[in-house]
Amino acid sequence: MSLHPAPRERYESELSLAQLRGDGARMAPHWVAPVEPESTPVSPALINGVVVPAASARLIDATAEYGG
């Protein structure tokens, strides 16, 4: 196995970002999401069995919108 990665150009597409965005904009009308009813809030007491790693909890706690 080689320790030297192949040049990046070999893996990149010939499309530019502008072309990619244009393709996405043209396809977007075909991707209609079904209308779903609003979800109802669930009591935290009913949520069990969820395990969150301590590092993830600290990250969320440090985020202004969620914790600090």
DRENTORKOL-3810 file (N, C-alpha, C; in nm, 4 decimals):
REM DRENTORKOL-3810
@n.u->0.0850; n.v->-0.1178; n.w->0.0000; ca.u->0.0000; ca.v->0.0000; ca.w->0.0000; c.u->0.0893; c.v->0.1237; c.w->0.0000
@n.u->0.0569; n.v->0.2182; n.w->-0.0854; ca.u->0.1359; ca.v->0.3400; ca.w->-0.0978; c.u->0.1025; c.v->0.4387; c.w->0.0122
@n.u->0.2037; n.v->0.5058; n.w->0.0619; ca.u->0.1816; ca.v->0.6077; ca.w->0.1641; c.u->0.1592; c.v->0.7447; c.w->0.1021
@n.u->0.1727; n.v->0.7536; n.w->-0.0281; ca.u->0.1568; ca.v->0.8809; ca.w->-0.0965; c.u->0.0209; c.v->0.8836; c.w->-0.1662
@n.u->-0.0692; n.v->0.9726; n.w->-0.1236; ca.u->-0.2009; ca.v->0.9765; ca.w->-0.1880; c.u->-0.1911; c.v->1.0277; c.w->-0.3308
@n.u->-0.2871; n.v->0.9885; n.w->-0.4114; ca.u->-0.2916; ca.v->1.0349; ca.w->-0.5495; c.u->-0.3252; c.v->1.1835; c.w->-0.5513
@n.u->-0.2827; n.v->1.2528; n.w->-0.6544; ca.u->-0.3158; ca.v->1.3954; ca.w->-0.6633; c.u->-0.4661; c.v->1.4165; c.w->-0.6573
@n.u->-0.5064; n.v->1.5216; n.w->-0.5918; ca.u->-0.6478; ca.v->1.5480; ca.w->-0.5709; c.u->-0.7233; c.v->1.5701; c.w->-0.7018
@n.u->-0.6581; n.v->1.6267; n.w->-0.7998; ca.u->-0.7250; ca.v->1.6566; ca.w->-0.9266; c.u->-0.7814; c.v->1.5306; c.w->-0.9916
@n.u->-0.7204; n.v->1.4192; n.w->-0.9660; ca.u->-0.7634; ca.v->1.2951; ca.w->-1.0276; c.u->-0.9044; c.v->1.2558; c.w->-0.9819
@n.u->-0.9453; n.v->1.2966; n.w->-0.8615; ca.u->-1.0734; ca.v->1.2552; ca.w->-0.8060; c.u->-1.1820; c.v->1.3609; c.w->-0.8207
@n.u->-1.1465; n.v->1.4839; n.w->-0.8500; ca.u->-1.2462; ca.v->1.5899; ca.w->-0.8593; c.u->-1.3134; c.v->1.5885; c.w->-0.9952
@n.u->-1.4392; n.v->1.6246; n.w->-0.9947; ca.u->-1.5175; ca.v->1.6286; ca.w->-1.1166; c.u->-1.4795; c.v->1.7512; c.w->-1.1990
@n.u->-1.5141; n.v->1.7481; n.w->-1.3233; ca.u->-1.4890; ca.v->1.8618; ca.w->-1.4115; c.u->-1.5946; c.v->1.9705; c.w->-1.3929
@n.u->-1.7022; n.v->1.9410; n.w->-1.3205; ca.u->-1.8080; ca.v->2.0393; ca.w->-1.3000; c.u->-1.7614; c.v->2.1493; c.w->-1.2059
@n.u->-1.8054; n.v->2.2702; n.w->-1.2338; ca.u->-1.7760; ca.v->2.3804; ca.w->-1.1433; c.u->-1.8869; c.v->2.3886; c.w->-1.0397
@n.u->-1.8632; n.v->2.4640; n.w->-0.9351; ca.u->-1.9649; ca.v->2.4815; ca.w->-0.8322; c.u->-2.0891; c.v->2.5474; c.w->-0.8904
@n.u->-2.0707; n.v->2.6434; n.w->-0.9799; ca.u->-2.1854; ca.v->2.7103; ca.w->-1.0422; c.u->-2.2691; c.v->2.6111; c.w->-1.1226
@n.u->-2.2042; n.v->2.5210; n.w->-1.1941; ca.u->-2.2781; ca.v->2.4206; ca.w->-1.2708; c.u->-2.3541; c.v->2.3268; c.w->-1.1775
@n.u->-2.2882; n.v->2.2864; n.w->-1.0699; ca.u->-2.3514; ca.v->2.1968; ca.w->-0.9744; c.u->-2.4735; c.v->2.2621; c.w->-0.9101
@n.u->-2.4611; n.v->2.3896; n.w->-0.8715; ca.u->-2.5740; ca.v->2.4605; ca.w->-0.8119; c.u->-2.6876; c.v->2.4753; c.w->-0.9127
@n.u->-2.6537; n.v->2.5017; n.w->-1.0376; ca.u->-2.7557; ca.v->2.5143; ca.w->-1.1416; c.u->-2.8294; c.v->2.3830; c.w->-1.1631
@n.u->-2.7560; n.v->2.2734; n.w->-1.1657; ca.u->-2.8188; ca.v->2.1416; ca.w->-1.1799; c.u->-2.9129; c.v->2.1149; c.w->-1.0634
@n.u->-2.8678; n.v->2.1476; n.w->-0.9426; ca.u->-2.9516; ca.v->2.1266; ca.w->-0.8243; c.u->-3.0780; c.v->2.2110; c.w->-0.8297
@n.u->-3.0653; n.v->2.3353; n.w->-0.8736; ca.u->-3.1820; ca.v->2.4247; ca.w->-0.8823; c.u->-3.2829; c.v->2.3733; c.w->-0.9849
@n.u->-3.2339; n.v->2.3185; n.w->-1.0955; ca.u->-3.3258; ca.v->2.2644; ca.w->-1.1966; c.u->-3.3949; c.v->2.1370; c.w->-1.1484
@n.u->-3.3302; n.v->2.0592; n.w->-1.0655; ca.u->-3.3893; ca.v->1.9340; ca.w->-1.0179; c.u->-3.4788; c.v->1.9544; c.w->-0.8966
@n.u->-3.4601; n.v->2.0631; n.w->-0.8228; ca.u->-3.5329; ca.v->2.0855; ca.w->-0.6978; c.u->-3.6847; c.v->2.0732; c.w->-0.7124
@n.u->-3.7477; n.v->2.1268; n.w->-0.8167; ca.u->-3.8933; ca.v->2.1136; ca.w->-0.8265; c.u->-3.9414; c.v->1.9686; c.w->-0.8350
@n.u->-3.8548; n.v->1.8793; n.w->-0.8761; ca.u->-3.8935; ca.v->1.7383; ca.w->-0.8863; c.u->-3.8900; c.v->1.6679; c.w->-0.7509
@n.u->-3.8278; n.v->1.7304; n.w->-0.6521; ca.u->-3.8104; ca.v->1.6689; ca.w->-0.5215; c.u->-3.9059; c.v->1.7314; c.w->-0.4211
@n.u->-4.0317; n.v->1.7043; n.w->-0.4350; ca.u->-4.1317; ca.v->1.7623; ca.w->-0.3461; c.u->-4.1466; c.v->1.6718; c.w->-0.2249
@n.u->-4.1294; n.v->1.7306; n.w->-0.1078; ca.u->-4.1442; ca.v->1.6542; ca.w->0.0161; c.u->-4.2925; c.v->1.6432; c.w->0.0499
@n.u->-4.3362; n.v->1.5271; n.w->0.0940; ca.u->-4.4765; ca.v->1.5125; ca.w->0.1315; c.u->-4.5081; c.v->1.5982; c.w->0.2544
@n.u->-4.6298; n.v->1.6493; n.w->0.2566; ca.u->-4.6728; ca.v->1.7294; ca.w->0.3705; c.u->-4.7016; c.v->1.6353; c.w->0.4865
@n.u->-4.6349; n.v->1.6605; n.w->0.5972; ca.u->-4.6547; ca.v->1.5782; ca.w->0.7160; c.u->-4.7170; c.v->1.6624; c.w->0.8259
@n.u->-4.8010; n.v->1.6024; n.w->0.9055; ca.u->-4.8596; ca.v->1.6790; ca.w->1.0155; c.u->-4.7512; c.v->1.7203; c.w->1.1155
@n.u->-4.7766; n.v->1.8303; n.w->1.1864; ca.u->-4.6803; ca.v->1.8742; ca.w->1.2869; c.u->-4.6666; c.v->1.7677; c.w->1.3943
@n.u->-4.5446; n.v->1.7479; n.w->1.4391; ca.u->-4.5237; ca.v->1.6493; ca.w->1.5443; c.u->-4.5677; c.v->1.7073; c.w->1.6779
@n.u->-4.6169; n.v->1.6222; n.w->1.7611; ca.u->-4.6606; ca.v->1.6663; ca.w->1.8938; c.u->-4.5457; c.v->1.6488; c.w->1.9917
@n.u->-4.5316; n.v->1.7417; n.w->2.0851; ca.u->-4.4235; ca.v->1.7306; ca.w->2.1828; c.u->-4.4377; c.v->1.6037; c.w->2.2671
@n.u->-4.3240; n.v->1.5492; n.w->2.3058; ca.u->-4.3211; ca.v->1.4292; ca.w->2.3887; c.u->-4.2626; c.v->1.4668; c.w->2.5237
@n.u->-4.3237; n.v->1.4200; n.w->2.6280; ca.u->-4.2737; ca.v->1.4463; ca.w->2.7621; c.u->-4.1359; c.v->1.3823; c.w->2.7784
@n.u->-4.0405; n.v->1.4549; n.w->2.8374; ca.u->-3.9086; ca.v->1.3959; ca.w->2.8610; c.u->-3.9150; c.v->1.2672; c.w->2.9435
@n.u->-4.0172; n.v->1.2529; n.w->3.0242; ca.u->-4.0314; ca.v->1.1322; ca.w->3.1050; c.u->-4.0569; c.v->1.0083; c.w->3.0188
@n.u->-4.1083; n.v->1.0288; n.w->2.8983; ca.u->-4.1369; ca.v->0.9158; ca.w->2.8096; c.u->-4.0165; c.v->0.8754; c.w->2.7243
@n.u->-3.9126; n.v->0.9576; n.w->2.7256; ca.u->-3.7935; ca.v->0.9280; ca.w->2.6466; c.u->-3.6968; c.v->0.8500; c.w->2.7345
@n.u->-3.6694; n.v->0.7268; n.w->2.6979; ca.u->-3.5739; ca.v->0.6475; ca.w->2.7752; c.u->-3.4895; c.v->0.5629; c.w->2.6816
@n.u->-3.3753; n.v->0.5211; n.w->2.7299; ca.u->-3.2872; ca.v->0.4373; ca.w->2.6506; c.u->-3.1950; c.v->0.5143; c.w->2.5580
@n.u->-3.1932; n.v->0.6468; n.w->2.5691; ca.u->-3.1052; ca.v->0.7265; ca.w->2.4852; c.u->-2.9754; c.v->0.7509; c.w->2.5602
@n.u->-2.8639; n.v->0.7182; n.w->2.4971; ca.u->-2.7331; ca.v->0.7383; ca.w->2.5588; c.u->-2.6563; c.v->0.8402; c.w->2.4762
@n.u->-2.6091; n.v->0.9445; n.w->2.5414; ca.u->-2.5334; ca.v->1.0496; ca.w->2.4741; c.u->-2.3934; c.v->1.0515; c.w->2.5332
@n.u->-2.2906; n.v->1.0417; n.w->2.4490; ca.u->-2.1538; ca.v->1.0483; ca.w->2.4997; c.u->-2.1288; c.v->1.1825; c.w->2.5701
@n.u->-2.0474; n.v->1.1800; n.w->2.6743; ca.u->-2.0201; ca.v->1.3001; ca.w->2.7530; c.u->-1.9651; c.v->1.4134; c.w->2.6669
@n.u->-1.8784; n.v->1.3821; n.w->2.5716; ca.u->-1.8212; ca.v->1.4858; ca.w->2.4853; c.u->-1.9298; c.v->1.5542; c.w->2.4022
@n.u->-2.0260; n.v->1.4772; n.w->2.3544; ca.u->-2.1352; ca.v->1.5350; ca.w->2.2763; c.u->-2.2237; c.v->1.6224; c.w->2.3644
@n.u->-2.2502; n.v->1.5769; n.w->2.4851; ca.u->-2.3324; ca.v->1.6550; ca.w->2.5777; c.u->-2.2636; c.v->1.7869; c.w->2.6109
@n.u->-2.1330; n.v->1.7843; n.w->2.6302; ca.u->-2.0593; ca.v->1.9079; ca.w->2.6592; c.u->-2.0635; c.v->2.0023; c.w->2.5392
@n.u->-2.0528; n.v->1.9478; n.w->2.4188; ca.u->-2.0566; ca.v->2.0294; ca.w->2.2988; c.u->-2.1911; c.v->2.1006; c.w->2.2863
@n.u->-2.2992; n.v->2.0279; n.w->2.3045; ca.u->-2.4330; ca.v->2.0871; ca.w->2.2969; c.u->-2.4538; c.v->2.1872; c.w->2.4103
@n.u->-2.4071; n.v->2.1539; n.w->2.5296; ca.u->-2.4215; ca.v->2.2432; ca.w->2.6436; c.u->-2.3493; c.v->2.3751; c.w->2.6196
@n.u->-2.2388; n.v->2.3718; n.w->2.5468; ca.u->-2.1628; ca.v->2.4922; ca.w->2.5190; c.u->-2.2199; c.v->2.5738; c.w->2.4033
@n.u->-2.3184; n.v->2.5203; n.w->2.3322; ca.u->-2.3802; ca.v->2.5898; ca.w->2.2199; c.u->-2.4852; c.v->2.6862; c.w->2.2738
@n.u->-2.4762; n.v->2.8111; n.w->2.2344; ca.u->-2.5629; ca.v->2.9155; ca.w->2.2890; c.u->-2.7123; c.v->2.8842; c.w->2.2736
@n.u->-2.7519; n.v->2.8275; n.w->2.1599; ca.u->-2.8942; ca.v->2.8025; ca.w->2.1366; c.u->-2.9494; c.v->2.6941; c.w->2.2291
@n.u->-2.8639; n.v->2.6068; n.w->2.2809; ca.u->-2.9113; ca.v->2.4931; ca.w->2.3578; c.u->-2.8740; c.v->2.4976; c.w->2.5056
@n.u->-2.7576; n.v->2.5477; n.w->2.5356; ca.u->-2.7150; ca.v->2.5379; ca.w->2.6738; c.u->-2.6569; c.v->2.6670; c.w->2.7286
@n.u->-2.5407; n.v->2.7006; n.w->2.6801; ca.u->-2.4697; ca.v->2.8117; ca.w->2.7426; c.u->-2.4461; c.v->2.9213; c.w->2.6518
END
